[in-house]
Amino acid sequence: MSALSFFRAWLADPRRVGALVPSSAALADAITAGLTPGSAPVIELGPGTGVFTRSIIARGIPEHRLALIENGAEFADKLQREFPEACVHRMDATRLKHVDLFGGERAGAVVSGIPLLLLPLKNVVALLDGAFDRLRFDGAFYQFTYGPGSPIPHSILDCLGLSATRIGGTFANLPPASVYRISRRSPQTTIEWSKDPAILTSSAPVCAARTSRGQPPIRRRDPA
């Protein structure tokens, strides 16, 4: 896909594409730096032109151990041609819990090229909930951001029992970007989602964290 085609994709849906040009090789190296062959299988969200995908494979992840989740038809078609052994799913990444991946085997890593800062908070929660449902307990979610801090609000991290650590970045990207590793905090925390329709359609997600010791749930809500 040419730079012009990528720019046209951005014009058509800037929230999905997130940048005017594809991510650089330097950013791909930074976001995949923590991957090893033992990380397989790996899920990639929003692979776009495949810049991160090529770097994931270069880290020793076999192509057939990759699941590529891409919502754009043009991108998905290109990925299927370029990575014929990978499993390409054309779908919204917020619906990750509803697709069978790797025969039920949990992934060691999720690499995300989706611009989380441009998504409604409820979509960020759904995406993370689905991703961690597919991850091994010691697995990690890798996310880049163009912002000055964590790409995920601390209130959502607290709600989901996650932590975010900046692990690198690069100025050799347009614009410059930072990379974060998102991981679970404790094996004792599970998430219960509110069934209130008003909450589920709100931009302020509500969840309840309940410990395995049976303590009452603690509800947290992002400030308006």
N, C-alpha and C positions, 0 to 999 in steps of 0.2 A: 504494500500500500504506500503510495507516494505521500509526501508532506501535504500536497494540495488535497488529496483525498481525506487525510486525517483532519485537516482544517475544515473541510466540508462536513465531516462527521461532528466536529465540535460545534459548528454553526447550527446543525440540525438538533443537537441535544447537548448543550454545554454542561448540564448537571451530570450527565453520564460520562462524557469524555473528560471534562475537568481541566484540560490544558490545550493550548493552541498547537503544540507540537508533541510528538511521541516522547516518552521518557528516554533519558540518555543511557548509554552503556554504563556510565559511571554510577548512576542511580541503581541500575539493575545489579551491578556488582555489590553495592552497599546493602540492598534489601535482601540479597540472597547469601550474604557473607556467613550467616549462622547455619546454613544448610550443609548436611553431609549425606552420603548414601544412606545412612541410618534414618534419615528424616522421611524417607519414602514410606507410604505414598504421600504425595503433596497435592494440595488443592490450590489453584490459582483463581482469584476472583478478578474479573475485568482485565483479562490479558491483552486486549486491544490488538496491537500489531505484533505481539509476541516477543517484545524486547526482554521482559522478565523471564518469559518461558525459556528462551535460549540460555539465559544465565542459570536458571534452575537446572537444566539438563547438563550444563557445563560443570555444575557442582557434584555430578555423579548420580543424579536422579534419573532412572531410566524413563524414556518417553512414555512407555506403556503404564508407568506408575504415576502418571499425571492426570488430574481432572481439571479441565479448563472451563470455567463458568463465565460465559460471555453473552450479554443481552443484545448486542448489535449484530444484525444479520451479515453485514459486509465483513466485519471483523471475524465473526464465527466461521464464515465460509473460508476466509483466508487461513485461519488457524487450522481448520480441518485439512486443508491442502498441504500446509507446511509441516504439520505434526500429525501425520495419519495414524500413528500408534497411540496417541493420547486420546482420552475420552472427552470430547467437546460437547458441552451442554449449552444450548442457546436458551437462556432463562435469566430471570431476575435473581441476583445473588441473595436477596432477602428471603427467598423460598428454598434455601439450601437444605433445610430439614426434610423437604418433601421429595428429594431425589435419591435414588440408590447409588452409592459410590463405592467402588472397590469391594463389592460383595459384602458390605457391612464392616469391613476392616477400617479402623480409625486411622486418620492421617497423623503424620508427625509434624506437619506444618501447613499453615495457610498463608499464602503470599497475596496481598491485596493491592491492586492497582486502581481501586475505586476511590474517588475523591470524597471521603467521609464528611469533610467539612461542608460540602454542598448538599448533603442529604438531610431530610427532616430527622429529628432525633428518634422518632419511633422506628424509622427505617434503619438507623444505625443500631438500635437495640435488636431488631429482628435479624439483622445481618450477623452481629456478634453472637447472638443466641444460637443461630444455625451453625455458624462456624465452629464454636466450641462444643456443640453437640456432636460434631464430626471429628474432633481432635482427641488424641490420646491425652491422658491427664498431664503428661509432661510436654505436650505439644505446645507450639507457639504460633501466634498470629502476627505477621509482619506487615506493617503499614507505613507508607511514606506520607509526608505532609508538607505543604508549602507554608503552613502557619508557624507562629513563633513558639508554640507549645504543643502539648499532647493533642493528637487528632481526635481524641475521645474525651469528652468532659469528665472531670473527676467524679461528678455525681453518678454518672452512668457506670464508670469503673467500680465505684463503691457498691452500687446496686447489684452488679453482676459478679462481684467478688474477684475482680481482675486488677492487675497492676500494669502500668505502662512505663517502659524504660527506653530512653533515647540511646540507640546503639551506634549511630553514625549519621552520615549525611554527605552531601556533595554540593559544591558551588558550580561544578561542571554540568549543570542542568539548567533548563530554562522553564520556570524560575528555579533558584536554588531550593534544595529540599532536605528534610531531615527524615531519618528512619527510626521507627519505634518497634519494640518487641512487646507484644501484649501477651500476658500469661495469667494462669489461675493463681490465686493467693493461697487457698486452703482446700484440702479435699473434703472438708466438712460442710461446705456451703452448696446449697442447691437453690434454684430460682423458681419462684411461683409467680405467674403473671396474673394481673388483675383481669377479670372477665367483664368489667364495666365497659360497655360500648363507648361511653363518653371518653374514657381514659384511653382505650385502644385507638381512637381516632385523633387523640390530642397530640400536639407536638411535644408534650412533656410526659415522657414515659413513667409509669409507676410499676415497681416490682417489689416483691417481698423476698427477703433472704431468710431462709430457715436453716438453722444448724442441725446436724445429724443427732444432736442430743435432745431434740424435741422442744427447744426453746421457742417462745412465741415469735412469729415473723416480725421483722422490722421493716416497715414501709418507708421508702424514700421517694421523694418527688423532686424533679428538677425545678428550680425557681422559674417563674414565668419571665 
